[in-house]
Amino acid sequence: MGLSLLLLTNVVGCARSDVVASMALDSTWNRLDSGGPLPAVGWMRGQGDVVHIYIEGDGVAYSTPTTPSLDPTPITPTALLLARVDDAAAVAYVGRPCQYISGDSCTNKSWTSGRFSEATLQTENSLVNAAKKSANAKRVVLVGFSGGGAVAALLAERRTDVAALITVCGNLDHAVWTAMHNLTPLYGSLNPTEHVKRLSSLPQVHFLGAADTNINTKVTNSFVAKLGPDAPATVHIVPELAHGGEDWAKAWPELLHELRLNN
């Protein structure tokens, strides 16, 4: 293992342990565990008729442009930062498979070419179900960051209890995204643009950062165009913000207030 890869692995390992420890120490959040085919964890606080469920991004999928990482745990868990500043009555945060947790079924395919696979969706769906049950909720608002936006959209298409879909820097068309960055196509993944039939009537807002060089309007507009001209979908570009991080968390309370979600 090269020095740079070793250092990155150590940094991600620290990020994993720090988040798990901080959430365990906060008595307002209760841990959720996946009942799906892949190991995954989340945390939940509060109860209410509607639960806001934040889905994490891809994390550290690659340690170099061509080398899959040993651990996909995000160094900066943007979706968690957003969840923590959401003052809704019920809020949940769910990690992606093999983030914060390991298991025999964790292989790098789960966070590289298969990051939006059927196994991933079944795993994330089980966490959404667990959060909804814990919150005693009737409906869910799915909020996905980056690759979590793809997961949120794919889950929203197959569920009947989603009140709204929100993405932040969402990778809503990974075919456009991989071509734009000259990356290997995600052959083992479902693409949200091919699963929009039941989303054309679902209220949704897709936030982008004006300074984001990873996800831009080409990716978002490709998805929104498939919804049809009458779909209740809005693309909101936030000035100066880049791809995730604490700046989004600082702006999030005001952005949420503008949405006027039913808490």
C-alpha positions, 0 to 999 in steps of 0.5 A: 500500500502506497503512502498516500493510500495509507494516509487516506485510509487512516483519515477515512478510518478516523472519520468513521469512528468520529461520526459513530462515536459522536452519534452514540454519545448524542442521546437524541439520536437512535441507531438504525441498522439495515435489514437489507442485503448489505451492511449499512447504518443510520440514526434517527431522532424525534417522531412525527407524521412526516419524517425527513430522511437524509441519504449520504453521498458516495463517500470515498469511492476511489482513493486515486482516479483508478483505484477503489478505496478500501473504505467508502466512509465519507470524510465530510458527511454532508448529508449528516451535516444537513440532517443535524440542522433540520428542525423538523419534528422527525429527522433521520440520516442514513449512510450508504452500504459499508459506510461506518460499518464493515461486513463480509458482503462489503466489496468495492463494487458496492461503492464503485460500479454498483453504487446504485445497484438493486442490492443498494436500493434494497438496503437503503429502503430497509433503513427508510422503513426503519426510520419511518417506523421509529418516527411513527410517521405516515409519509417521508421526505427523501433528501439525497446528497450527491450520489444519495440523490440518485438513491433518493430518486430511485427509492421515491419512484418505487415507494408510495409514501414519499411526500417530496423528493429533494436533492443537493448536488444530486447525481441524477443521471450518472451516464451524463456524469461519467461521460462529462468527467471521462469516467468508466460508466457505472455498469452495475447501477440503475440510472434515475433517468430510466425510472421516472414514470411515477415521479412526474407528479411528485413535488421535488426540488433539486439544489445545485451549487453555482461553484460545483465542478462535480455535478452541474445543470447538465446532469440535473436537467437531463433528469428533469427533462424526462419528467415532462413539462408539467412535472412539479420539479424545480432546479434551485442554483445556490450562488457560490456553493460548491459540492457539499460541505459545511457551507451547505449546512450553514445555508440549509436552514434558510433553504429549508424554510423557503421550501415550507415543508410540512413537518 
